[in-house]
Amino acid sequence: MSGLSIRSASLADAQAIADFHVNVWRHTYRDLAPAQAHAVLDAHYRGRKWREKLASNDGDQLVLVAEIDGTIVGIGAAGAPSEPIFGGRGEIKFLYVDPGFKRRGIGRTLLARLATHLQQMRYRGAALSVVKGNDAAIAFYASLNGRLAGEYVDPGPIWRSHNIVMVWDDLASLAT
């Protein structure tokens, strides 16, 4: 995509990432998440969490920012798995694209870069969780040959969402 740049995030990006995350998250989960989650998971909360995440980067984690003309249009993160159901595969922890920029290859490009990172970290595959009902994301991952590998309840800090797990056992297919 012309004008798109993707770079590693820095601590200085934390609040801009948080603001983007809140806006896209609220759009994506407007009909799926409870009102309490929408109220608590605000820019202040997300800013603190992103500062913690970016400050504690242990080398296993990669956080990417996709920008067009200096404006964030997507974010992605990958690293060590957080749940046993991921079966030792590296985890795609976040992948969000601004709704106004979907279907332009941004999500696919971010996912490819995250898969390459997981390959370099010697993970044998990738996994991610998707909230049940997020049909657009599920269809996107299925179109990239992600397969359903199970379900679990995310123990998140506010909302215990019911999630499905999508996996890829061939990182090379995602990294291209």
trRosetta pair geometry for C-beta under 8 A, 3 or more apart (Angstrom, degrees):
i j d omega theta_ij theta_ji phi_ij phi_ji
1 4 4.2 62 82 -14 102 133
1 68 7.8 -60 126 -91 121 118
1 104 5.1 58 -101 157 142 103
1 105 5.3 178 -38 61 108 114
1 106 6.7 -29 11 -64 153 77
1 109 7.6 -107 11 -22 106 149
3 68 4.9 57 126 -147 108 88
3 69 6.2 -10 -178 -40 122 79
4 66 6.3 -14 -165 -170 100 99
4 67 7.4 146 -154 77 52 41
4 68 5.7 -34 -93 -83 59 88
4 73 7.6 -86 -121 56 92 135
4 104 7.9 166 -65 131 138 117
4 106 6.6 -152 -134 -99 141 90
4 109 7.3 94 138 64 145 167
5 66 7.4 162 84 -153 42 51
5 67 5.3 -19 63 63 90 91
5 68 7.7 154 17 -85 72 39
6 64 5.6 8 -176 -177 100 118
6 65 7.1 169 -150 83 55 43
6 66 4.9 -20 -98 -99 85 73
6 67 7.7 164 -86 18 37 68
6 109 6.4 -159 -43 134 150 117
6 110 6.7 -171 -128 -91 137 70
6 113 6.2 -157 137 -36 147 163
7 64 7.0 156 82 -150 27 72
7 65 5.8 -20 64 59 77 91
7 67 7.4 -15 18 11 102 112
8 62 6.8 -87 -119 -158 98 83
8 63 6.8 85 -162 73 67 63
8 64 6.3 -56 -102 -100 41 60
8 65 7.7 41 140 15 11 86
9 13 4.5 -116 -158 67 90 146
9 14 7.9 106 165 -70 120 51
9 17 6.2 27 -137 -65 144 143
9 54 6.0 -93 120 -111 110 121
9 63 4.1 -50 34 110 123 108
9 64 6.6 -162 -22 -107 90 8
9 65 4.9 107 -80 -29 88 106
9 75 7.5 30 -60 -139 136 101
10 13 5.3 109 56 -2 62 100
10 54 6.8 89 160 -175 25 130
11 14 5.8 -10 -170 -31 49 113
11 51 6.7 56 -155 -141 86 68
11 54 4.6 162 -95 124 58 120
11 55 5.7 65 -109 -76 120 72
13 16 5.4 -73 -163 52 63 109
13 17 5.2 63 141 -28 93 107
13 50 7.9 -98 107 157 74 127
13 54 7.1 174 62 -108 88 161
13 65 5.9 -112 -163 -56 154 150
14 17 5.9 -62 -149 37 24 109
14 18 6.2 25 155 -21 64 109
14 47 6.2 88 138 -159 97 66
14 50 4.2 155 -156 114 80 104
14 51 4.3 63 -168 -76 160 65
14 53 7.9 152 -122 55 101 88
14 54 5.3 -132 -81 25 100 142
15 18 5.3 -50 -144 36 36 116
15 19 6.3 38 156 -21 67 101
15 43 7.5 50 -161 177 81 100
15 47 4.8 17 -109 -127 73 112
15 50 7.4 173 -67 75 28 132
15 51 7.8 19 -53 -58 70 100
16 19 5.8 -49 -147 34 31 111
16 20 6.4 31 153 -15 62 107
16 72 5.9 146 150 -20 105 137
17 20 5.7 -58 -150 41 31 112
17 21 5.9 36 151 -25 67 109
17 50 5.0 169 85 -152 117 152
17 54 8.0 135 32 -48 151 133
17 63 7.6 6 -127 168 160 128
17 65 6.6 -102 -88 -95 103 110
17 72 6.9 -178 -96 -128 53 164
17 75 5.7 99 -145 -104 97 148
18 21 5.5 -53 -143 35 29 115
18 22 6.4 31 158 -20 64 103
18 43 5.6 105 132 -155 107 65
18 46 3.8 149 -153 115 94 99
18 47 4.0 -147 52 -76 176 58
18 49 7.4 132 -107 56 110 85
18 50 4.7 -136 -62 9 95 140
19 22 5.9 -52 -149 33 29 110
19 23 6.6 25 155 -15 62 107
19 43 5.3 23 -95 -127 67 117
19 46 7.7 169 -50 89 29 130
19 47 7.7 32 -43 -73 70 97
20 23 6.0 -62 -152 38 30 108
20 24 6.2 14 160 -7 68 111
20 72 4.5 -71 -78 104 152 135
20 75 6.2 129 104 -24 132 123
20 96 7.3 149 137 102 98 129
20 98 7.4 -74 -157 -74 101 95
21 24 6.3 -64 -143 44 24 100
21 25 5.6 25 161 -21 65 117
21 46 5.2 -172 82 -170 126 144
21 50 7.2 177 1 -63 148 130
21 75 6.6 -42 -75 40 88 151
21 94 7.5 -40 -118 -156 114 141
21 96 6.4 129 -118 39 62 162
22 25 5.8 -57 -137 40 23 111
22 26 6.1 22 164 -18 62 110
22 41 6.9 176 -117 133 85 81
22 42 6.2 40 -128 -161 138 36
22 43 5.0 -75 -14 -74 160 69
22 46 5.3 -150 -56 10 97 155
23 26 6.2 -58 -148 36 23 107
23 27 6.6 20 155 -15 60 108
23 98 7.9 6 106 -118 118 84
24 27 5.6 -56 -150 38 34 112
24 28 6.0 31 155 -19 69 110
24 96 4.5 117 112 177 150 126
24 97 7.3 152 -140 73 144 23
24 98 6.1 -106 -87 -99 114 46
24 99 7.0 166 -128 -25 81 82
25 28 5.8 -58 -143 40 28 109
25 29 5.9 -12 171 16 67 114
25 41 6.8 -87 119 129 147 131
25 96 7.0 -52 -59 -113 70 147
26 29 6.7 -70 -128 56 21 84
26 30 6.1 56 162 -76 60 81
26 38 6.0 85 -121 -135 94 97
27 30 6.1 -19 -150 -33 23 113
27 99 5.5 -111 144 -28 153 134
28 32 7.7 -38 132 30 68 127
28 96 7.4 -107 -31 -128 146 102
28 99 8.0 -173 -65 -65 74 108
28 134 6.6 20 174 -127 103 113
28 137 7.7 43 -155 -38 124 123
29 32 4.5 -88 -149 60 71 102
29 33 3.9 40 155 -10 123 112
29 37 7.4 -63 131 108 141 131
29 38 7.6 -165 101 -78 106 92
29 131 6.9 42 -105 55 106 165
29 134 7.6 -37 -86 -85 73 108
30 33 7.7 -11 -75 36 8 90
30 38 7.9 62 -119 -96 51 134
31 133 7.7 -131 101 158 93 130
32 131 5.7 101 156 133 147 138
32 133 4.9 162 -111 97 117 134
32 134 6.6 -19 -61 -62 168 80
32 161 7.7 43 148 -131 109 118
33 37 4.2 -97 172 77 116 138
33 38 6.0 136 103 -49 117 84
33 131 7.9 -48 -65 -151 84 165
33 159 5.6 -41 -146 -118 96 166
33 161 7.3 -46 -102 -86 82 116
34 37 5.2 101 62 4 73 100
34 38 7.5 -139 104 -1 42 88
34 159 6.1 175 29 -112 97 109
35 38 5.5 -57 -152 38 39 113
35 39 6.2 37 152 -20 71 107
36 39 5.7 -56 -147 37 32 111
36 40 6.1 15 162 -8 68 112
36 158 6.4 -162 125 178 97 110
36 159 7.4 158 85 -74 94 89
37 40 6.2 -61 -136 44 27 99
37 41 5.5 5 174 0 68 119
37 158 4.9 142 -108 116 74 124
37 159 4.0 7 -86 -49 135 127
38 41 6.7 -57 -119 48 18 95
39 42 7.1 -28 168 -46 33 107
40 45 6.2 64 156 -48 66 164
40 158 4.9 175 76 -110 142 150
41 45 5.6 -111 -134 83 36 140
41 46 6.4 62 -180 -54 73 98
41 158 6.2 -135 -47 32 99 152
41 159 7.9 -46 -30 -4 132 116
42 45 5.3 96 51 15 63 101
42 46 6.9 -132 103 1 29 95
43 46 5.8 -57 -135 46 29 107
43 47 5.8 39 159 -30 64 108
44 47 5.7 -52 -146 31 24 115
44 48 6.8 24 155 -16 59 103
45 48 6.1 -58 -158 34 29 109
45 49 6.5 22 151 -13 65 110
46 49 5.6 -58 -146 41 35 111
46 50 6.0 32 157 -18 70 107
47 50 6.0 -56 -142 39 27 106
47 51 6.3 30 156 -20 63 106
48 51 5.8 -54 -148 35 28 111
48 52 6.5 29 153 -18 63 106
49 52 5.7 -53 -150 36 32 112
49 53 6.2 31 152 -20 66 107
50 53 5.4 -51 -142 38 34 113
50 54 6.0 24 161 -11 68 109
51 54 6.2 -61 -141 44 26 102
51 55 5.8 22 161 -18 64 115
52 55 6.0 -62 -140 40 23 107
52 56 6.1 -1 169 -1 63 118
53 56 6.6 -74 -143 45 19 95
53 57 7.6 52 153 -66 56 75
53 61 7.4 -139 -178 161 87 158
53 63 6.9 101 133 -65 116 145
53 77 7.5 -25 169 -135 140 157
54 57 6.3 -9 -161 -38 37 107
54 63 6.4 -76 -94 38 86 156
57 61 5.3 -125 -136 67 78 112
57 63 7.5 -107 -96 4 121 108
58 61 6.3 79 41 5 74 100
60 79 4.9 89 123 -155 87 96
60 80 5.0 21 141 -34 143 98
60 121 6.0 87 -145 -135 73 138
61 77 6.7 -3 -171 -171 96 99
61 78 7.3 169 -148 89 54 42
61 79 3.6 -20 -99 -82 68 139
61 80 7.4 -61 -67 7 78 79
61 93 8.0 -13 -138 7 100 146
62 77 6.7 176 90 -147 53 54
62 78 5.4 -1 53 55 95 84
62 79 6.7 167 15 -66 60 82
62 113 7.8 -136 134 137 141 93
62 114 6.5 -178 82 -120 121 68
62 117 4.3 -88 5 -145 154 163
63 75 7.2 -11 -174 -171 87 98
63 76 7.4 169 -154 90 46 47
63 77 4.5 -8 -105 -102 73 97
63 94 7.8 23 -128 51 86 124
64 75 6.7 158 86 -158 62 50
64 76 4.6 -2 54 59 108 92
64 77 7.1 -170 19 -74 69 48
64 110 5.7 176 90 -140 137 91
64 113 5.8 89 -81 101 162 138
64 114 6.9 -118 4 -65 131 88
65 72 5.8 -70 -165 -118 102 101
65 74 7.6 144 -167 86 39 59
65 75 5.9 -14 -107 -106 58 78
66 72 7.1 93 73 -157 55 61
66 73 5.3 -71 108 69 98 82
66 74 3.5 10 45 58 127 101
66 75 7.0 -139 17 -65 82 33
66 76 7.6 53 -22 -3 104 99
66 97 7.5 -12 59 -113 142 83
66 106 5.2 127 148 -161 163 107
66 109 7.2 108 -106 87 133 117
66 110 5.8 -83 -43 -70 127 112
67 70 5.9 4 175 -125 129 12
67 71 6.1 145 -155 66 82 33
67 72 5.7 -47 -95 -91 80 42
67 73 6.4 131 -123 10 26 87
68 71 5.9 -28 67 59 69 90
68 73 5.2 28 5 -18 102 139
68 101 7.2 180 0 -117 139 143
72 75 6.7 11 -174 -54 120 94
72 98 7.6 137 118 -46 67 118
73 97 6.7 13 148 -156 75 72
73 98 4.7 -81 -152 13 64 122
73 100 8.0 -97 -139 76 99 87
73 101 4.4 15 -172 25 120 171
73 106 6.0 -98 117 -132 109 160
74 95 7.8 -2 -173 -169 102 61
74 96 6.4 180 -147 95 61 55
74 97 4.3 -10 -101 -106 105 70
74 98 6.6 -103 -61 -2 62 76
74 101 7.0 -116 -44 94 97 133
74 106 4.5 174 -31 156 151 122
74 107 6.6 -153 -135 -75 141 57
74 110 5.5 -130 141 -48 131 143
75 94 5.9 -18 115 127 100 123
75 95 7.6 -159 94 -129 57 27
75 96 5.3 10 50 53 88 95
75 110 7.6 96 131 -140 14 149
76 92 7.2 -43 -166 -159 97 95
76 94 6.0 -178 -142 95 32 76
76 95 4.8 23 -113 -105 90 71
76 96 7.7 -172 -72 25 56 56
76 110 3.8 154 -27 172 145 119
76 111 6.8 -149 -130 -68 150 46
76 113 7.1 122 79 71 144 106
76 114 5.2 -110 149 -53 128 128
77 92 7.6 124 83 -169 51 51
77 93 4.4 -46 97 65 102 108
77 94 4.3 44 27 36 101 100
77 95 7.9 -140 29 -57 57 58
77 114 7.4 76 121 -115 9 125
78 90 5.9 45 174 152 107 114
78 91 6.4 177 -150 91 66 49
78 92 5.2 -31 -97 -105 95 52
78 93 6.2 175 -97 6 31 85
78 114 3.9 130 -24 -165 137 103
78 115 7.8 -174 -93 -59 170 33
78 117 5.5 139 75 80 127 127
78 118 5.6 -82 155 -56 139 100
78 126 7.4 -43 -139 -133 129 113
79 90 6.8 -140 133 -162 10 94
79 91 6.3 -21 67 59 54 90
79 93 6.3 -1 29 -23 90 129
79 121 7.8 151 -139 -88 49 174
80 90 7.1 -69 -103 -130 24 69
80 91 6.8 7 110 19 26 105
81 84 7.9 108 131 -88 125 20
81 86 3.9 -160 -145 79 132 143
81 87 7.9 -155 -120 51 170 35
81 88 6.6 -137 11 -123 148 15
81 89 6.2 93 -71 72 129 53
81 90 6.6 -145 -51 -135 82 21
81 91 4.5 128 -107 -38 56 110
81 127 6.6 33 -112 55 114 119
82 86 7.5 80 45 -5 51 141
82 91 5.9 -29 4 -10 82 174
82 93 7.3 81 -12 -107 127 103
83 86 5.3 108 73 -13 81 99
83 91 7.7 107 25 -97 82 139
83 129 7.3 53 20 -46 150 131
83 152 6.5 167 -177 75 146 163
83 165 8.0 -133 90 -97 136 129
84 87 7.7 59 165 -64 53 38
85 127 7.8 -173 111 165 74 151
85 149 7.4 144 163 113 91 104
85 150 5.3 -133 -167 88 117 140
85 152 5.1 -150 -18 -33 160 139
85 165 5.5 -149 133 -56 118 159
86 89 5.1 -119 164 52 91 88
86 91 5.6 -47 -130 -82 163 97
86 127 3.9 178 -142 72 91 149
86 165 6.8 -151 -89 -151 60 132
86 167 7.5 153 -150 -96 62 108
87 125 7.7 2 90 63 109 127
87 127 6.8 125 38 -49 87 150
87 149 7.2 -93 -4 163 131 144
87 167 7.2 10 39 -112 125 149
88 123 7.6 177 145 -146 70 85
88 124 6.9 26 115 34 104 110
89 118 7.9 21 174 -175 74 139
89 123 5.8 82 -162 175 48 117
89 124 6.5 -91 -104 69 70 73
89 125 3.9 -54 -118 85 116 88
89 126 5.5 168 166 -109 116 6
89 127 4.2 109 81 -14 129 102
89 167 6.0 146 6 -140 170 105
89 168 7.8 139 -161 59 145 59
89 169 7.7 -98 -97 -99 128 59
90 117 7.9 -174 165 102 158 83
90 118 3.5 -165 62 -137 159 116
90 121 6.2 104 -92 75 136 128
90 123 3.4 -118 -29 -35 102 175
90 125 7.3 -172 26 92 73 40
90 126 5.3 -34 72 -106 87 67
90 127 7.4 160 79 24 38 73
90 171 8.0 46 35 -97 120 132
91 126 7.4 131 -109 -160 16 68
91 127 5.8 -38 -106 73 65 81
91 128 6.5 117 -165 -91 69 59
92 95 5.8 -2 164 -31 118 118
92 111 6.9 1 -123 -128 145 82
92 114 5.6 79 -113 136 94 148
92 126 5.7 48 -30 178 100 115
92 127 7.2 -158 17 90 81 31
92 128 3.9 -38 63 -74 101 120
93 128 7.6 -143 -63 -122 18 93
95 107 6.1 82 167 -147 111 91
95 110 6.0 153 -137 109 94 129
95 111 6.2 31 -127 -76 145 88
95 114 7.4 -94 -84 -6 110 159
95 128 7.2 -20 7 -138 120 160
97 101 5.8 -120 171 86 98 96
97 102 5.4 119 108 -88 124 73
97 106 4.9 132 -126 92 125 121
97 107 4.7 -83 -33 -61 138 95
97 110 7.6 -166 -71 9 100 141
98 101 4.5 57 70 20 99 107
98 102 7.5 -142 89 -37 50 72
99 102 5.8 -24 -150 -14 40 116
101 104 5.5 -68 177 25 71 134
101 106 5.7 31 135 -3 112 151
102 106 7.6 -99 -109 42 36 111
102 107 7.2 16 -131 -17 75 121
105 108 5.1 -62 -154 48 59 115
105 109 5.5 62 147 -27 84 105
106 109 5.8 -57 -146 37 27 110
106 110 6.3 27 157 -16 64 106
107 110 5.8 -54 -146 38 30 110
107 111 6.1 30 156 -19 65 109
107 140 6.4 -22 120 -178 151 144
108 111 5.7 -56 -145 38 28 112
108 112 6.4 31 154 -22 63 105
108 144 7.1 177 -118 -88 88 130
109 112 5.7 -51 -147 32 31 112
109 113 6.6 28 155 -16 63 105
110 113 5.9 -59 -152 37 32 109
110 114 6.3 29 152 -17 67 108
111 114 5.6 -55 -145 39 32 111
111 115 6.2 35 154 -21 66 105
111 144 6.9 -13 121 -160 157 171
111 174 6.1 -94 144 -174 99 106
112 115 5.7 -53 -147 35 30 112
112 116 6.5 34 152 -21 63 103
112 174 6.2 -169 -106 151 54 66
112 175 5.4 105 -163 -147 73 32
112 176 6.6 -105 -135 61 119 21
113 116 5.6 -50 -150 33 33 114
113 117 6.7 37 149 -20 62 102
114 117 5.5 -50 -153 33 35 115
114 118 6.5 34 150 -18 66 103
114 126 7.5 95 121 -130 100 144
115 118 5.6 -52 -148 36 35 111
115 119 6.4 42 150 -22 65 101
115 126 5.7 -76 -110 -41 83 149
115 168 7.4 -30 -117 82 123 147
115 171 5.0 172 -176 -164 98 86
115 174 3.7 179 -94 106 164 114
115 175 4.2 -137 106 -69 112 76
116 119 5.5 -49 -151 32 33 116
116 120 6.5 33 151 -18 64 104
116 171 7.9 149 -79 161 29 110
116 175 4.4 115 -69 -139 74 113
117 120 5.7 -57 -152 37 32 111
117 121 6.4 25 151 -13 66 108
118 121 5.5 -58 -146 42 34 109
118 123 4.4 -51 177 45 93 128
118 126 5.4 118 72 -84 172 98
118 171 5.8 -143 91 -128 109 139
119 122 7.6 39 174 -75 34 25
119 123 7.1 -81 -78 52 27 78
119 171 4.7 173 -73 123 96 143
119 172 7.3 88 -99 -70 140 60
119 175 5.9 -12 -18 -64 140 153
123 126 6.9 86 115 -75 135 60
123 171 7.0 114 89 -64 89 145
124 169 7.0 -9 138 -155 88 73
124 171 7.7 -164 164 -18 24 115
125 167 6.0 33 148 -178 131 99
125 168 5.6 -176 -166 93 91 56
125 169 4.3 -42 -99 -115 133 44
125 170 7.3 9 -112 -11 88 24
125 171 6.2 -161 -120 -49 36 89
126 167 6.9 166 89 -153 51 57
126 168 4.8 9 52 50 93 103
126 171 6.0 108 -22 -101 101 90
126 174 6.3 -40 23 26 143 167
127 149 6.9 -70 -125 46 113 147
127 165 5.9 -2 -171 -174 110 103
127 166 6.9 161 -152 84 59 47
127 167 4.5 -17 -100 -101 85 83
127 168 7.7 -163 -71 24 46 63
128 141 7.2 -138 62 -113 122 145
128 146 7.8 -45 41 -139 102 144
128 165 7.3 164 83 -150 33 61
128 166 5.6 -13 61 59 83 93
129 152 7.2 -72 -118 55 132 100
129 154 6.3 142 129 -74 156 115
129 163 4.0 23 180 165 112 144
129 164 7.0 155 -153 76 66 34
129 165 5.5 -36 -97 -95 72 67
129 166 7.8 160 -101 17 22 74
130 134 5.3 -130 176 67 96 122
130 137 5.1 -175 -139 110 124 122
130 138 5.4 156 125 -76 156 78
130 141 6.8 -138 -47 5 145 148
130 163 6.1 141 67 -157 32 87
130 164 5.5 -22 62 59 90 86
130 165 7.9 163 18 -92 75 20
130 166 6.1 34 -6 -9 117 114
131 134 4.7 86 67 -16 85 118
131 154 7.9 -61 -90 4 81 135
131 161 4.8 -54 -117 172 102 137
131 162 7.2 84 -155 72 66 54
131 163 5.6 -55 -94 -98 40 77
132 151 7.7 25 -61 -136 117 118
132 161 7.7 180 24 169 79 89
132 162 4.7 -22 13 101 125 99
132 163 6.6 -151 -24 -105 76 22
132 164 6.0 99 -78 -23 77 95
134 137 4.4 -1 137 31 112 117
134 138 6.2 132 93 -23 72 91
135 138 5.5 -55 -142 39 35 113
135 139 6.1 35 159 -19 68 105
136 139 5.9 -56 -149 37 28 109
136 140 6.4 32 151 -22 63 106
137 140 5.5 -52 -148 34 33 115
137 141 6.4 27 157 -14 67 105
138 141 6.1 -57 -148 39 29 106
138 142 6.2 28 153 -18 64 110
138 164 7.0 44 -110 60 116 136
138 166 7.4 176 -132 -60 65 133
139 142 5.6 -55 -143 40 31 112
139 143 6.3 37 155 -26 64 104
140 143 5.8 -55 -152 30 28 112
140 144 6.9 11 153 -5 61 108
141 144 5.8 -65 -154 44 35 104
141 146 3.7 -30 160 33 93 150
141 166 4.6 30 148 161 146 170
142 145 7.6 48 -174 -80 36 12
142 146 5.8 -82 -79 60 35 87
142 147 7.9 81 -119 -91 71 39
142 166 7.5 -112 -63 -128 62 132
144 168 7.7 -46 125 -81 98 132
144 174 6.6 63 164 -111 119 84
145 168 6.7 82 101 -114 90 99
145 170 7.9 -20 113 54 136 111
145 173 6.2 -37 61 134 143 142
146 166 3.8 27 163 174 127 118
146 167 6.6 133 -159 54 79 23
146 168 5.7 -65 -104 -58 67 89
147 166 6.8 142 64 -153 24 69
147 167 6.0 -38 62 61 78 77
147 168 7.7 126 15 -84 79 47
148 164 6.0 -45 -133 176 97 121
148 165 7.2 101 -160 75 54 59
148 166 6.4 -41 -90 -100 44 64
149 165 4.7 -65 66 102 92 106
149 166 6.9 129 9 -130 94 15
149 167 4.3 36 -27 -1 142 122
150 164 7.5 167 96 -158 35 60
150 165 4.8 7 62 37 78 123
151 162 6.9 6 -177 -180 113 85
151 163 6.6 166 -154 90 66 50
151 164 5.2 -38 -98 -106 82 59
151 165 6.8 -155 -81 1 28 85
152 163 5.9 -16 65 64 68 96
152 165 6.8 41 8 -39 99 113
153 160 5.3 18 172 172 110 97
153 161 7.1 168 -156 84 62 34
153 162 5.8 -34 -102 -99 74 58
153 163 7.2 140 -115 17 22 83
154 159 7.8 26 85 102 110 75
154 160 6.5 -180 76 -154 62 46
154 161 4.8 5 39 56 116 86
154 162 7.9 -144 9 -73 82 11
154 163 5.2 66 -35 -14 104 130
155 160 6.4 -3 -123 -117 35 89
156 159 5.2 -6 85 64 136 63
156 160 6.3 -167 43 -87 87 40
156 161 6.4 37 5 8 134 93
168 171 6.5 112 115 -84 113 48
168 173 6.8 -142 -169 68 123 108
168 174 5.3 73 138 -40 168 128
170 173 4.4 52 109 2 112 112
170 174 7.4 147 101 -8 67 84
171 174 5.6 -61 -157 41 46 108
171 175 5.7 41 151 -24 78 113
172 175 5.7 -59 -136 39 31 110
172 176 6.8 38 163 -34 62 102
173 176 6.6 -51 -156 15 27 111
